[in-house]
Amino acid sequence: MSTISVERRPPEEVFALLGNELRVEVLRALADAGEEPLSFSALRAAVGERDSGKFNYHLGKLVGTFVRHVEADDEDDGDTEGYELTLAGQQVVGALVAGTYTADGHLDAVAVDDPCPACGARAIHAAFDDDVATLSCHECDEWYNSFGFPPGTLDQYEPEELPAAFDRWMYALFQRITAGFCWTCAGRLTGELKPEGDHPTLAWSCDRCGSVARSSAATPLLFHPAGQGFLYDHGVDPNTTPSWRLLTMDNLDQDADGTGADVTLRLDGEELRGRVDATGKVVSVERSDR
């Protein structure tokens, strides 16, 4: 029988390894190299460190946590040992360029020229502050989305492009959530249905890191293969259609009880009906003409 083994190190010990400018430059250089491992000499040249002993010392501190040994072939000096980033190293570099730990961002409200899916007013706005992106209607309290977004990504877009970028990011988050993975730590999620009148919701929580996300009870059906196919068959690409056009008060019904929620999506005279249980799983789907 196979066994699972996970070894954990104190976080203060691991993060202390990054408290040196040369070590961070090593990680960046390996990231810039892409899939090609770098030999010792090529890596030292990439970071511009002339002192071989000093470079070897700091590289050695990273190996085993953020960097791994691999085979490499440096034709210039015959090196056969190379280096590449581990998953931890890739994620650290990703967090640095995303500004997760190093950037602050702000975006004044940007208007979206589309009707609110709840009240119909053309009052949808996107904004960003304190690492949180917000998509909301300024005329009603019915439609509102708020979620973390990497601040270092803001300046890759023009202001008018950010509402769509925020929405695509949210879509990607819920792809991960409905697959059962925490968006913060990749831990297992527990879903819990919250019957709340005409607007039942799901709370997705991670026991490992404490993160909690909330969504409409219809969300699992939208990410179910039957839901994706139903939308696409009616000319709606869920990968590119903004959330505010995807679901409206006119084409969605939700009815919850203590054991789950019945969700009905209507498009072009056809219905997709799904049952979402109390943990957020789709347990039945039926498609038919109205």
C-alpha atoms as one frame of an Amber mdcrd trajectory, in Angstrom:
protein
   0.000   0.000   0.000   1.344   3.417  -0.954   1.873   6.009   1.756   1.842
   9.802   1.807   4.691  11.704   3.360   4.832  15.477   3.813   7.693  17.142
   5.635   7.169  20.678   6.898   9.728  23.262   7.923   9.188  26.323  10.127
   8.041  29.194   7.868  10.406  31.663   9.535  13.307  29.411   8.562  12.205
  29.175   4.933  11.411  32.855   4.400  14.694  33.836   6.042  16.408  32.303
   3.010  15.056  35.165   0.881  16.545  37.909   3.038  19.426  38.581   0.658
  19.453  40.520  -2.599  21.756  38.089  -4.393  19.503  35.134  -3.606  16.483
  36.948  -5.037  18.514  37.764  -8.161  19.326  34.060  -8.518  15.632  33.181
  -8.457  14.835  35.857 -11.028  17.651  34.684 -13.305  16.392  31.098 -13.200
  12.866  32.298 -13.957  14.155  34.286 -16.946  15.873  31.146 -18.234  12.497
  29.468 -18.687  12.615  25.701 -19.037  16.371  25.588 -19.638  18.473  24.798
 -16.540  21.489  27.022 -15.990  24.932  25.760 -15.143  26.802  27.211 -12.174
  28.911  29.463 -14.382  25.979  30.589 -16.545  23.878  31.371 -13.484  26.710
  33.311 -11.842  27.208  35.301 -15.045  23.462  36.007 -15.247  23.448  37.663
 -11.815  26.792  39.392 -12.345  28.517  38.069  -9.219  32.312  37.999  -9.654
  33.086  36.283  -6.347  32.643  32.556  -6.985  32.834  31.609  -3.303  30.235
  34.151  -2.258  27.933  33.073  -5.075  28.325  29.399  -4.199  27.453  30.086
  -0.559  24.212  31.911  -1.331  23.180  29.469  -4.069  23.713  26.619  -1.614
  21.245  28.220   0.794  18.548  28.154  -1.886  19.116  24.589  -3.072  16.624
  22.160  -1.618  13.904  24.742  -1.028  13.653  27.181  -3.933  16.231  25.684
  -6.313  17.025  22.092  -7.344  20.051  20.384  -8.926  19.513  19.006 -12.430
  21.686  17.869 -15.287  22.935  20.578 -17.615  25.451  20.861 -20.400  27.430
  24.064 -20.663  29.472  23.761 -23.850  31.688  26.688 -22.833  33.137  25.166
 -19.668  31.840  21.612 -19.622  29.568  21.958 -16.569  27.259  18.966 -16.200
  25.399  20.207 -13.112  22.671  22.758 -13.540  19.987  24.509 -11.538  16.292
  25.257 -11.951  13.456  26.548  -9.809  11.354  24.274  -7.644   7.609  24.855
  -7.419   8.267  27.001  -4.338  10.799  29.037  -6.297   8.386  29.537  -9.182
   5.668  30.711  -6.829   7.980  33.123  -5.013   9.040  34.705  -8.306   5.407
  34.808  -9.400   4.416  36.584  -6.189   7.235  39.099  -6.669   6.288  40.050
 -10.221   2.574  40.058  -9.322   3.331  42.499  -6.514   1.616  40.249  -3.970
   4.139  41.246  -1.293   5.737  44.312  -2.835   3.117  46.493  -4.536   0.121
  48.645  -3.672  -2.480  49.636  -6.201  -5.542  51.832  -6.623  -8.143  52.261
  -9.341 -10.897  54.858  -9.226 -14.290  53.554 -10.247 -14.483  52.693 -13.955
 -17.948  52.531 -15.511 -19.117  49.560 -17.555 -21.620  50.330 -20.309 -23.842
  47.335 -19.603 -27.041  46.927 -17.572 -26.910  45.526 -14.068 -28.138  41.903
 -14.130 -30.215  42.556 -10.997 -31.860  45.950 -11.493 -31.202  46.776 -15.164
 -29.576  50.154 -14.456 -26.451  51.042 -16.408 -24.547  51.572 -13.192 -21.941
  48.792 -13.096 -18.522  49.970 -11.933 -15.162  48.362 -11.257 -12.695  49.634
  -8.653  -9.571  48.494  -6.822  -8.117  49.329  -3.417  -6.376  47.511  -0.555
  -5.594  44.514  -2.824  -9.312  43.984  -3.486 -11.101  44.299  -6.829 -14.778
  45.209  -6.736 -17.445  44.825  -9.404 -20.762  46.296  -8.328 -23.881  48.198
  -9.272 -24.075  51.736  -7.889 -27.878  51.742  -8.091 -28.740  48.619  -6.116
 -27.311  46.324  -3.472 -28.264  43.143  -5.323 -25.225  42.691  -7.597 -21.816
  42.863  -5.957 -18.542  40.940  -6.315 -15.397  41.495  -4.257 -12.176  39.440
  -4.400  -8.398  39.651  -4.116  -6.435  40.641  -7.216  -2.626  40.984  -7.609
  -1.849  44.724  -7.451   1.188  44.389  -9.704  -1.098  43.262 -12.531  -3.054
  46.537 -12.683  -0.565  48.408 -14.849  -0.611  45.702 -17.514  -4.001  47.057
 -18.607  -5.614  50.321 -19.557  -8.255  51.466 -17.032 -11.120  50.646 -19.386
  -9.789  47.073 -19.766  -9.719  46.323 -16.058 -13.419  45.513 -15.493 -13.123
  42.616 -17.935  -9.743  41.607 -16.495 -11.169  41.557 -12.966 -14.111  39.476
 -14.157 -11.870  36.929 -15.936  -9.769  36.634 -12.785 -12.896  35.961 -10.736
 -13.978  33.328 -13.268 -10.595  31.608 -12.917 -10.898  31.697  -9.117 -14.246
  29.930  -9.226 -12.968  27.327 -11.660 -10.506  26.411  -8.930 -13.057  26.700
  -6.136 -15.683  24.514  -7.805 -12.929  21.950  -8.456 -12.464  21.798  -4.680
  -9.183  23.695  -4.185  -8.564  26.703  -1.971  -7.575  29.763  -4.025  -5.131
  30.811  -1.290  -3.315  27.663  -0.162  -4.592  24.876  -2.502  -6.126  23.064
   0.487  -9.360  21.080   0.286 -12.539  23.121   0.450 -15.787  22.445   2.258
 -18.960  23.845   0.716 -22.034  24.762   2.740 -25.365  25.884   1.329 -26.921
  28.942   2.975 -30.666  29.046   2.158 -31.516  32.743   2.184 -34.910  33.390
   0.647 -34.771  33.971  -3.105 -30.969  34.269  -3.065 -29.430  31.069  -1.650
 -25.652  31.168  -1.471 -22.748  28.804  -1.005 -19.929  29.377   1.455 -16.670
  27.690   0.471 -14.254  27.410   3.385 -10.731  26.088   3.859  -9.982  24.522
   7.227  -6.247  24.796   6.575  -5.817  28.539   6.039  -9.235  29.875   7.048
 -10.121  31.447   3.683 -13.828  31.764   2.884 -15.512  32.515  -0.456 -19.183
  33.051  -1.151 -21.085  32.576  -4.363 -24.531  32.090  -5.792 -25.961  28.595
  -5.365 -26.061  28.483  -9.180 -22.258  28.644  -9.480 -21.588  24.861  -9.423
 -24.109  24.339 -12.228 -22.435  27.007 -14.362 -19.064  25.259 -14.058 -20.534
  21.773 -14.543 -19.923  20.306 -18.050 -23.672  20.327 -18.703 -23.862  23.996
 -17.758 -20.894  24.949 -19.921 -22.345  23.041 -22.872 -25.800  24.558 -22.408
 -24.386  28.068 -22.480 -22.179  27.407 -25.484 -25.018  25.789 -27.442 -26.925
  29.046 -27.025 -24.095  31.211 -28.309 -22.690  32.112 -24.895 -19.003  31.402
 -24.364 -18.581  31.226 -20.569 -14.834  31.767 -20.960 -15.254  35.220 -22.481
 -18.760  36.425 -21.557 -18.710  38.830 -18.567 -20.507  37.588 -15.482 -22.944
  40.499 -15.599 -24.206  39.240 -18.984 -24.175  35.572 -18.038 -26.893  35.481
 -15.396 -29.786  37.889 -14.915 -32.906  37.961 -12.802 -34.832  37.058 -15.990
 -33.015  33.826 -16.896 -32.178  32.304 -13.517 -34.262  30.793 -10.716 -32.939
  29.408  -7.436 -35.008  27.643  -4.798 -33.299  26.188  -1.718 -34.298  23.990
   1.186 -32.379  22.288   3.967 -30.875  19.636   1.689 -29.896  21.632  -1.371
 -30.974  24.065  -4.079 -32.864  23.672  -7.346 -31.331  25.898 -10.009 -32.964
  26.628 -13.364 -31.207  28.437 -16.202 -33.306  29.535 -19.201 -32.028  30.537
 -22.621 -33.881  30.797 -25.971 -36.864  28.770 -24.806 -34.805  25.926 -23.344
 -34.158  25.102 -19.693 -31.307  23.539 -17.811 -32.341  22.340 -14.364 -29.817
  21.192 -11.803 -29.857  20.082  -8.185 -27.014  21.359  -5.998 -26.677  19.555
  -2.683 -25.898  21.078   0.710 -22.147  20.808   0.073 -22.173  22.569  -3.308
 -22.031  19.484  -5.532 -24.228  19.095  -8.600 -26.104  15.835  -8.047 -28.513
  15.879 -10.989 -28.965  17.743 -14.272 -31.858  17.780 -16.718 -32.131  19.720
 -19.987 -35.436  20.243 -21.759 -37.585  22.604 -23.793 -39.877  24.813 -21.794
